[in-house]
Amino acid sequence: MRTRLNFTFHAMIAGAILCMFASCGKTDITPDCGAPLCQIQSFEGDNYWWEGHVVNTLTYNKAGNPILRSRSDLATGNENETYRYDAKQRLTDQILHYENGGYGGDFREWHRFKYRGNQDRPYMDSLYNNGTIGDHPIPYPFLPPLIIVIYFNYDAKGRLIEENSFFEDGAGWYKKKYLYNSANNLEKLAASWGSTGWVVDTTYYGPYDNKINFLQTNKVWQLLTRNYSENNTQTAVTYNKYGLPLQFPNDPKGKPVSFLDADLTNMKIVYKCK
């Protein structure tokens, strides 16, 4: 067991109106009130698992969705990421690569998300390992493709609450369950590995602050970080006028803040807000 601390024009107008009625200028800012008005431009901090400062830069498309994550600690296991979308601006591809993610380059890992009808949350992720970037994953001719399928389940609030993953031959890889508390914050993650569930790992989250979770600035960040909490897993040193954290403390207990696959202490976030 371990503990880890881990647009449309109309939507913008609606968000602004909601903020006025919810008294967003007060200290008790309503969760999700100011998040749609801001985009995360960069985040940086000290890597929790080894010494070193990490800087991540984010690029967005005209619709306000992220298309590229560039990181200073580029290496195997720490790849840049490219994001692709369908005509409805739903995330369809998450491509991990070492260079700029252009066609003909190599990818280390590729996630392809599938949707049912007009639903805006994916029910499945097909994971491919190692190949060439094209309109779709192109496996290397000298290596058999490794495909892993992940199925998602959500609660009535649209939060991811369960993952079930299988290898291509149908053998189980892992199962994960996410439990939220009455404050709508992720309380724990229970993961079992292997087809018989012979290894179990429980991760606890919190304590939370009472401000807006920075992951709510974009639903892509919530999905990829696997966290739909309303608040942040630590109290920040400073917040912006929308109630979003600007800098988290360098916690002497070594409790990191999680964003995507990065666990960082002394984390700083830069936003671009309306």
N, C-alpha and C positions, 0 to 999 in steps of 0.2 A: 504494500500500500504506500502511496506517495501523495504529497500535497503539492499543488502547482497553482500559482497565481497567473496564475496565468493572466430627362425630366421634362417631365413635360412642364410647359408653362403653367398649366392649370394646377398641377401638383405643387409647384413652388408657391403659387398664390394661396392655395389651400393651407399649405404649411405655415405661411406667414400669418394668415388669419387665425389659425389654431394657436400660434404662439402668442398673439395678442390676448386672446381669451384665456390662455393658460398662464398668463403673467410670467412670461419667459424672462423678463428682466429681473425677477426676484431670485433669491438664493435657492428656493425650492423649485428649481426648473423641472417642468414636466418632461419625463423621458421621451425621446424621439422628437421633441419639439423643434430644436434647431438643427438636428443632424442633416436633414435634406438640403439645408442651405450651404453646406460646407463639403469640400472634397479634400481628402488627405493627399498632400503633395509629396511628402517624404516622412519617414520615421527612422530614428536611429537610436542606438543604445549599446550597452556592453553585453556581449553574448554571455548567457548564463552558463553554458556548458564548457566554454574555454575562454581564455583571456583574448580580448580583442574588441575593438569598436566597430560596429556594423552600421552602414548607411544604406537605406533603401529609398529609391526614387520611383514615383508612380506617374504614369501618363494616361490620359483619358481621351475618349472619343467625343464627338460633338453631342452625343446623347447623354454624356456625363458618366459613362461606364469605363472602368479601367481597361486598358489594352496592353500595358507593359509594366512590369516590375523589374527594375534594374537594381542590383545589389553590389556592394563593395567587396563582399567576401565570396566572390564567385569561385566555385570549386564543385567537385562531385558531392552531391548532397546539398549544395547551396547554389542552385541554378537560378538564372533569370527566368521570368515567366511571361508568356504572351497569352492574352485572352481574346477569344473570338465569340461572336454573337450571331443570332439569327435575325430575321427581319423584325421580330418583336422585341429585340434587344434582350433576349434571354441568353445567358451564358451557355455556349455549346462546347467550347474547348478551353482547356487549361494546359498549356504546353511549357514544359520545363526544358531549358536549353542553356548553352554556354555562351552564345554570341547574341545576335540581334533577333533571332527567331525567324529569319527570312527563309523563303523557299529554297530547298536544296541543302539547308544546314542540318545538323544533327540534333535530335532531341534525346533527352535522358528519360523523360517520362511524359505521357500524354493522357489526359483525362478527357473523355467525350461524354457529355451530359445529354440525356434523353428526357423528353417531356411527353405528357399525355394531353392531347387536345390543346386547349388554351391555358392550361395550368402554368403558373409562373415559377414553379419549383420542380426541379428534376426528380424523377423517380428512380433513375439509374445512372451509374457512372461506369463506363468501360475504360479500364486502365491498360495502357500499352507501355512497354518498356523498351527503350533503345530503337532508333530508326532514323529515317530521313523525313524532313518536314515537307509536306505537300498540302493539297486540299484535305488530305486525310493522312493518318500515319502510314508511312511506307517502311516495312521491316527491312532490315539488312538482309541481303541474299544469303549470307553465310551463317545467320542466326535464326532459329525458329522464334516467332513472335510469342511473347509472354503476355497473355491477356487475363486480366482479373476483372470480375464484375462485382459492383457494389450497388445494393438496393437501399433506397432511403424511405423512411416513414416519418410522417409529420403529425403534430398534434393539431387541435382545432385552431390554434393561434398561428399556424404555419411555421412552427419551430421544428427543426430536425430533432427527433427524439430516439431514432434507432437506425443503425446501419447493419447490414448483413452482407458479407463479402465471400465470394467463391472463386476458386481457380477455374480455368477453362474446362477442366475435366469434371467439374462439379464438386470437388472436394472443398470443404469449408476452410476459409482463411481466418476470419475474425467476426465477432459480433460486438457491437457497441450500443450501449443505452445511455441516453442523456436525461438526467432528472433535474427539473426546474422547481424552485421553491415558490412560496406564495407571493414573493416580491418580484416574480418573473425573472429571476436570475438563475443561471446554471449553477446547481449545487454540487453535482458529482457526475462523473463518467465512469461507467462500469464496462470494462472490455474483457472479453474472453477470446483466447487464441487457440487455433487448432479445431479440427472438425468435432472433437469430443469436448471442447471447452476445458482443456486440462490446465491452462494457465489463465489466471484472472488478475486483472490489474484495475484498481480503483483510484481515480483521481478526484480530489476535492478542490473546489474553487471558492474564492472569497478570502476575507470579508470584502464586501462591496462598498463603494461610495454611494452617494445619492444623486449623482449627476448622470448626464447622457453618455452611454457607451459609444466610444468612437467607432465601433464596428457598425453602428446604425447609419453611418454616413452613406453606406452602399450595401445592398443586400448580397452582393458578390462577396464582400468581406465576411459577412455573417456565415455564408455557406462554406467558404473555403477555410475559415477559422473554426467552424463547427461550434459557434457560440452566438445565440440570439438574445443574450441578456440585455436588460434595460440599463444596467449600471456597469461601472468599471470594477475590475477585480482588485484595484487598489485606489486609495485616495490620492489624487494628484497634488503636486505642489502648486500648480497654477492651472486655471481654466480660461477659455475665451468667453466672450459675452454671450455665446449660445450655450454655455455649460459643457463644452467639450474639453477634455484634458489636453493641456499643452506639454506638460512635463510630469513624469512620475518620479518618485524619490529613488535614490540609490539605497535600496532596502538593505540594512545591515544583516538581515536574516537570509538574504539571497533569494527573495521571492520575486520572480520575473513577471513581466506582463507579456502575454502571448498575442501575436498578430501573424496570421498566415502560419508559416512553419518556424517563426523566430520567437525565441524566449529571451527577452531583453530586460535588463535592469537599467536604471537611470535613463529611461526611455523618453525621447522628445518627439513631438508630432508637429508638423507644419501643415496648416490648412490654407485653402483658398476659399473664401466665403463670399456669398452674394452681398 
